[in-house]
Amino acid sequence: MMNSKKLMSLVFLTVLAIGAQCFAKSAEVNGEFGGEYSVRLGNGCLAEGYVILSNPGARQTFELKGDGFPVCMWIQPCGEIDFDKRVPGTAFFSDEPAKGVMLETTTSEKGGKFFVVVATYTAGQTGKYTFKIQTVETQPPTAPDVPRANGEQERVTMEAEIAELDEEIHSVEREMDFASEQSRDAYRNNSMTYGGYYHGVALSCGQRIRELASKMRQLKLALASL
C-alpha cells in the first residue's frame, strides 16, 4: 500500500469547487526510484503510484521525466500496482531520457479516483524523477440568457444556485471519503501523524458539507415560496 506521506502534495489537487468557471491548477513532485515509496515489479522495474481524485469531466495532463534515464507511465484502478491492470490506451513509454513521457485523460461524467503509475523503463534502474500534473476543471456551457419575468428569472437563478450547491456537496463528500480512508490506513500502520492529519481533513469536510446543506435548505424554502 502506498505511504500516506506520498499523497499529501496531490490528493486535494483535483478536488476543486469551481461553479461554472474553468481554470487550471498544477503541481510538480520530485521523486526517486529506489526510495522508500518504490515497489519492484515482476520485470525488475521500479514503480510508484499517485492517487488522483478527480471531479467529473476534468481534463488532466501528466508528465514524467527521469534524471537521465528512460521512464514509462500508465493509469490503472487504485490498489496493487500492476501493469496488467492498466487502462487501455493510457500506457506510454520513452527510451529517450531527454524526452520523458506525457499522457492526457478526461475523467468520466461520474468523476472518480485512480492511480497514475510512474516507473522505470529499464529493470534495476534507480534515480530521481520529476512528475508534473495539470488539471483543468470544466463545466458544461450555460444556456444564453433570455428575457424573463422577474419572478421566473428569480426562480431560474435559485435553481441554478441549488444545482451548484448540490455539485459542490458531492465533490466535498468524495474528498471526505478519501481522507477517511487514508486516515484509517494510516492508523492501521501506526502512523499517528498522518492518521491525525487526514482525520482532521475529514472533519473539516463534514463541517463544510453541513454548511452547504444548510444553505441549500434555505434556498429550497425560498424557492417553494415563490
C-alpha positions as CSV (number, residue, x, y, z in Angstrom):
1,M,0.0,0.0,0.0
2,M,1.2,3.5,-0.8
3,N,2.6,5.6,2.1
4,S,0.2,8.4,3.1
5,K,3.1,10.9,3.0
6,K,3.5,10.5,-0.7
7,L,-0.1,11.6,-1.3
8,M,-0.1,14.9,0.6
9,S,1.1,17.0,-2.3
10,L,-1.5,15.7,-4.8
11,V,-4.5,14.3,-3.0
12,F,-6.6,17.5,-3.0
13,L,-5.2,18.9,-6.2
14,T,-8.1,17.8,-8.4
15,V,-10.9,18.3,-5.8
16,L,-11.9,21.8,-6.9
17,A,-15.2,23.5,-6.3
18,I,-15.5,25.9,-9.2
19,G,-19.1,26.5,-10.0
20,A,-19.4,27.4,-13.7
21,Q,-15.8,28.6,-14.2
22,C,-12.9,26.9,-15.9
23,F,-9.3,27.2,-14.6
24,A,-6.2,25.1,-14.3
25,K,-4.0,24.1,-11.3
26,S,-0.7,22.4,-11.5
27,A,1.8,20.7,-9.2
28,E,5.3,19.2,-9.5
29,V,6.6,16.4,-7.5
30,N,10.3,15.3,-7.2
31,G,10.6,11.6,-6.5
32,E,13.2,8.9,-6.6
33,F,13.0,5.4,-7.9
34,G,14.7,3.1,-5.4
35,G,13.5,5.2,-2.5
36,E,11.1,4.3,0.4
37,Y,8.0,4.5,-1.8
38,S,9.1,2.4,-4.7
39,V,7.9,-1.1,-5.4
40,R,9.7,-3.6,-7.7
41,L,7.6,-5.1,-10.5
42,G,7.8,-8.6,-11.8
43,N,10.1,-7.5,-14.7
44,G,12.5,-5.8,-12.3
45,C,11.5,-2.2,-13.0
46,L,10.7,0.1,-10.1
47,A,7.4,1.9,-9.8
48,E,5.5,4.4,-7.7
49,G,1.8,5.2,-7.7
50,Y,-0.1,8.5,-7.2
51,V,-3.8,8.6,-6.2
52,I,-5.7,11.2,-8.3
53,L,-9.2,12.2,-7.1
54,S,-11.0,13.9,-9.9
55,N,-14.2,15.8,-10.5
56,P,-16.5,14.8,-13.4
57,G,-15.3,15.8,-16.8
58,A,-11.8,17.0,-15.6
59,R,-9.1,17.2,-18.3
60,Q,-5.8,16.2,-16.9
61,T,-2.2,16.1,-18.2
62,F,0.5,14.1,-16.6
63,E,4.2,14.4,-17.5
64,L,7.1,12.2,-16.2
65,K,10.8,12.7,-16.8
66,G,13.7,10.7,-15.4
67,D,17.0,12.3,-14.5
68,G,19.0,10.9,-17.4
69,F,17.2,7.6,-17.8
70,P,14.1,6.4,-19.7
71,V,10.7,6.1,-18.0
72,C,7.1,4.9,-18.5
73,M,3.7,5.8,-17.1
74,W,0.2,4.4,-17.1
75,I,-3.2,4.7,-15.4
76,Q,-4.9,1.9,-13.5
77,P,-7.5,1.4,-10.8
78,C,-6.3,2.1,-7.2
79,G,-4.8,-0.9,-5.5
80,E,-1.8,-3.1,-6.1
81,I,0.5,-1.6,-8.8
82,D,0.3,-3.9,-11.8
83,F,0.9,-3.1,-15.5
84,D,-1.6,-5.7,-16.5
85,K,-4.3,-3.6,-14.7
86,R,-3.6,-0.6,-16.9
87,V,-6.5,1.2,-18.6
88,P,-6.3,0.5,-22.3
89,G,-4.6,3.4,-24.2
90,T,-3.0,5.0,-21.2
91,A,0.4,3.4,-21.1
92,F,3.2,5.5,-22.5
93,F,6.9,4.6,-22.8
94,S,10.1,6.5,-23.8
95,D,13.5,5.1,-24.4
96,E,14.9,8.6,-24.9
97,P,15.9,10.0,-21.5
98,A,15.7,13.6,-22.6
99,K,12.1,13.4,-23.7
100,G,10.3,11.7,-20.9
101,V,6.6,10.8,-21.4
102,M,3.2,12.6,-21.2
103,L,-0.4,11.4,-21.2
104,E,-3.7,13.2,-21.2
105,T,-7.1,11.9,-19.9
106,T,-10.6,13.2,-19.3
107,T,-12.5,11.9,-16.3
108,S,-15.9,10.3,-16.9
109,E,-19.1,12.1,-16.1
110,K,-19.1,10.4,-12.7
111,G,-15.6,11.5,-11.7
112,G,-13.6,9.2,-9.6
113,K,-10.3,8.1,-8.1
114,F,-7.5,6.3,-9.9
115,F,-3.8,5.6,-9.9
116,V,-1.2,7.2,-12.1
117,V,1.8,4.9,-12.0
118,V,5.3,6.2,-12.8
119,A,8.0,3.6,-13.5
120,T,11.5,3.0,-14.8
121,Y,11.8,1.6,-18.4
122,T,14.8,-0.5,-17.6
123,A,15.0,-3.2,-14.9
124,G,17.1,-2.3,-11.9
125,Q,17.3,1.4,-12.8
126,T,17.2,3.8,-9.9
127,G,17.4,7.6,-9.8
128,K,15.5,10.8,-9.4
129,Y,12.5,11.8,-11.5
130,T,10.1,14.7,-11.9
131,F,6.3,14.2,-12.1
132,K,4.0,17.0,-13.2
133,I,0.3,17.2,-13.2
134,Q,-2.1,19.8,-14.6
135,T,-5.9,19.6,-14.1
136,V,-8.5,21.7,-15.9
137,E,-11.9,21.6,-14.4
138,T,-14.7,22.3,-16.8
139,Q,-18.5,22.6,-16.6
140,P,-21.0,22.3,-19.4
141,P,-21.7,25.7,-21.1
142,T,-24.6,27.6,-19.7
143,A,-27.6,28.4,-21.8
144,P,-27.7,32.0,-23.1
145,D,-29.8,34.5,-21.0
146,V,-33.2,35.2,-22.3
147,P,-35.6,37.9,-21.0
148,R,-38.0,36.5,-18.4
149,A,-40.5,38.0,-15.9
150,N,-38.9,38.9,-12.6
151,G,-40.4,36.0,-10.7
152,E,-39.4,33.5,-13.3
153,Q,-35.9,34.9,-13.5
154,E,-35.6,34.7,-9.7
155,R,-36.7,31.0,-9.8
156,V,-34.2,30.2,-12.5
157,T,-31.4,31.8,-10.5
158,M,-32.3,29.9,-7.4
159,E,-32.5,26.6,-9.2
160,A,-29.0,27.2,-10.7
161,E,-27.6,28.0,-7.2
162,I,-29.2,24.9,-5.8
163,A,-27.6,22.8,-8.6
164,E,-24.2,24.3,-7.9
165,L,-24.5,23.6,-4.2
166,D,-25.5,20.0,-4.8
167,E,-22.5,19.5,-7.1
168,E,-20.2,21.1,-4.5
169,I,-21.6,18.8,-1.8
170,H,-20.9,15.7,-3.9
171,S,-17.3,16.9,-4.5
172,V,-16.6,17.5,-0.8
173,E,-18.2,14.2,0.0
174,R,-15.7,12.5,-2.3
175,E,-12.9,14.4,-0.6
176,M,-14.1,13.4,2.8
177,D,-14.4,9.7,1.8
178,F,-10.9,9.7,0.5
179,A,-9.5,11.4,3.6
180,S,-11.3,9.0,5.9
181,E,-9.9,6.1,4.0
182,Q,-6.4,7.5,4.2
183,S,-6.8,8.1,8.0
184,R,-7.9,4.5,8.6
185,D,-5.0,3.2,6.6
186,A,-2.5,5.4,8.4
187,Y,-3.8,4.4,11.9
188,R,-3.7,0.7,10.9
189,N,0.0,1.3,10.0
190,N,0.6,3.1,13.3
191,S,1.2,6.4,11.5
192,M,-0.4,8.7,14.1
193,T,0.8,11.9,12.4
194,Y,-0.8,11.2,9.0
195,G,-3.8,9.5,10.6
196,G,-4.5,12.6,12.6
197,Y,-3.9,14.8,9.6
198,Y,-6.4,13.0,7.4
199,H,-8.9,12.7,10.3
200,G,-8.8,16.5,10.6
201,V,-9.4,16.9,6.9
202,A,-12.4,14.5,7.0
203,L,-13.8,16.5,10.0
204,S,-13.4,19.8,8.1
205,C,-15.1,18.3,5.0
206,G,-18.0,17.2,7.2
207,Q,-18.4,20.7,8.6
208,R,-18.3,22.1,5.1
209,I,-21.0,19.7,3.9
210,R,-23.3,20.7,6.8
211,E,-22.8,24.4,5.9
212,L,-23.6,23.8,2.2
213,A,-26.6,21.6,3.1
214,S,-28.0,24.3,5.3
215,K,-27.6,26.9,2.6
216,M,-29.4,24.6,0.2
217,R,-32.3,24.0,2.5
218,Q,-32.8,27.8,2.8
219,L,-32.7,28.2,-0.9
220,K,-35.3,25.4,-1.4
221,L,-37.6,27.0,1.1
222,A,-37.3,30.4,-0.6
223,L,-37.9,28.7,-4.0
224,A,-41.0,27.0,-2.7
225,S,-42.4,30.3,-1.5
226,L,-42.3,31.9,-5.0
